[in-house]
Amino acid sequence: MELDNTTRDIMLLDIYGGLLTPRQLSLMKQHLEEDLSLGEIAELEGISRQGVRDCIVKGESVMLRAEEKLGLLAKELRLRALLEEMKRASAEGEASLEGYIAELSDILA
């Protein structure tokens, strides 16, 4: 499953948001979830647009480093893809579960 950067960042925020400073979390939520521009956030927060950008970039960096080490988003995406494949196979009457069990075991290992 290929994600655009915004969707990826929203999912990373859900998974790794607890690793961010309160300021990073707040600014990233405003940008990603509320879809505010950097300029709009800067005006609301009383800081420069560059300050907002720097904080968001640092937050993204924290989350990407965590994903590199833990791979939780990658696992979630693999599980979602496997679930979709299992739904398709079930709808088509394929009953063999051995391959799916092996794939689930690999993901969770």
C-alpha positions in Angstrom: 0.0 0.0 0.0 1.5 3.3 -1.1 0.7 6.3 1.0 1.0 10.0 0.2 3.1 12.0 2.6 0.2 13.6 4.4 -1.6 10.3 5.0 1.7 8.7 6.2 2.4 11.6 8.5 -1.1 11.4 10.0 -0.7 7.7 10.6 2.8 8.3 12.1 1.3 11.0 14.4 -1.3 8.5 15.6 1.4 5.9 16.4 4.3 8.0 17.6 2.7 11.3 18.6 3.5 10.5 22.2 7.2 10.9 21.5 6.8 14.5 20.4 7.0 17.6 22.6 3.6 19.1 23.4 4.5 22.0 21.1 5.5 19.7 18.2 2.3 17.6 18.7 0.1 20.7 18.8 1.6 22.3 15.7 1.6 19.0 13.8 -2.1 18.3 14.6 -3.0 21.8 13.5 -1.2 21.3 10.2 -2.1 17.7 9.5 -5.5 17.1 11.1 -7.0 20.6 10.9 -5.3 21.3 7.5 -4.0 24.7 8.5 -1.2 26.3 6.5 2.1 27.2 8.1 1.1 30.8 7.9 -2.3 30.3 9.6 -0.6 28.3 12.4 2.1 31.0 12.8 -0.6 33.7 13.1 -2.6 31.6 15.7 0.5 30.8 17.7 2.2 34.2 17.5 5.4 32.8 16.1 7.1 33.0 12.7 6.1 30.8 9.8 9.7 29.5 9.8 9.4 28.6 13.5 6.3 26.5 12.7 8.0 24.8 9.8 11.1 24.0 11.9 9.1 22.5 14.7 7.0 20.4 12.3 10.2 19.2 10.5 11.8 18.2 13.8 8.6 16.4 14.8 8.5 14.5 11.5 12.2 13.6 12.0 11.4 12.1 15.5 8.6 10.0 14.1 10.5 8.8 11.1 13.4 7.7 13.2 11.1 5.9 15.5 9.5 4.2 12.5 12.9 3.1 11.2 13.6 1.5 14.6 10.2 0.0 15.4 8.5 -0.4 12.1 5.0 -0.1 13.6 3.5 1.7 10.6 4.9 -0.8 8.2 3.4 -3.7 10.3 0.1 -1.9 10.3 0.1 -1.5 6.6 1.1 -5.1 6.0 -1.8 -6.2 8.3 -4.3 -4.0 6.5 -3.2 -5.4 3.1 -3.4 -9.0 4.5 -6.9 -8.3 5.8 -8.0 -7.0 2.4 -6.5 -10.1 0.7 -8.3 -12.4 3.2 -11.6 -10.6 2.6 -11.1 -11.0 -1.2 -10.2 -14.7 -0.8 -13.2 -15.3 1.4 -15.6 -13.6 -1.1 -14.2 -15.8 -3.8 -14.6 -18.9 -1.8 -10.9 -19.7 -1.2 -10.8 -21.6 2.1 -7.1 -22.2 2.7 -5.8 -20.3 5.7 -2.3 -21.7 5.9 -0.7 -19.0 3.8 -2.4 -16.2 5.8 -1.4 -17.8 9.1 2.2 -17.9 8.0 2.0 -14.2 6.8 0.4 -13.1 10.1 3.1 -15.0 12.1 5.8 -13.3 10.1 4.3 -9.8 10.6 3.9 -10.4 14.3 7.3 -12.0 14.9 
